[in-house]
């Protein structure tokens, strides 16, 4: 599943560019990463590896719950 797909038509050439957008899982991970790194007590690793893994764990959980919760 993709987040923010778009189509852009160039104003002078009329050429259309289509982007599928980024993966929804990556978008969720980015949002989780923002939250994690904004907490001064979270900074557990210097190279960011643990933090990146944690962000994707949160993203995976969001993707799983998204399938289980009915959408309106």
C-alpha positions in Angstrom: 0.0 0.0 0.0 1.3 3.5 -0.9 1.0 6.8 0.9 0.6 10.0 -1.1 0.3 8.9 -4.6 0.1 11.7 -7.1 0.0 12.7 -10.8 1.6 15.9 -12.0 1.1 17.5 -15.4 4.0 19.8 -16.4 2.5 23.3 -17.1 4.4 24.0 -20.4 5.2 20.6 -21.9 2.0 18.9 -20.8 4.0 15.8 -19.9 2.4 13.8 -17.1 4.4 12.3 -14.3 2.9 9.7 -12.0 4.4 8.7 -8.7 3.0 5.8 -6.7 4.2 7.5 -3.5 6.1 5.9 -0.6 5.2 2.7 1.1 2.7 3.3 3.9 4.9 1.2 6.2 7.8 3.5 5.5 5.6 6.5 6.2 4.5 5.0 9.5 8.1 4.2 10.4 9.1 7.8 9.7 6.4 9.1 11.9 7.4 6.7 14.7 11.0 7.7 14.2 10.0 11.4 14.7 8.3 10.5 18.0 11.2 8.3 19.2 13.9 10.8 18.5 12.0 13.7 20.0 12.2 12.0 23.4 15.5 12.9 25.0 15.4 9.7 27.1 15.1 7.5 24.0 18.6 8.1 22.6 19.9 4.6 23.3 22.3 4.1 20.4 24.8 6.3 18.8 24.5 5.0 15.2 20.6 4.9 15.3 20.3 1.2 14.4 18.2 0.3 17.5 16.0 3.4 17.0 15.5 2.5 13.3 14.5 -1.1 14.2 12.1 0.3 16.9 10.5 2.6 14.3 9.8 -0.3 11.9 8.5 -2.4 14.8 6.0 0.3 15.5 5.2 0.6 11.7 4.7 -3.1 11.5 2.3 -3.0 14.4 0.4 -0.2 12.8 0.1 -2.1 9.5 -1.2 -5.1 11.3 -3.8 -3.2 13.3 -4.8 -1.3 10.2 -5.9 -4.6 8.6 -7.9 -5.6 11.8 -9.7 -2.3 12.4 -12.7 -1.5 10.1 -12.3 1.6 7.9 -15.1 4.1 7.5 
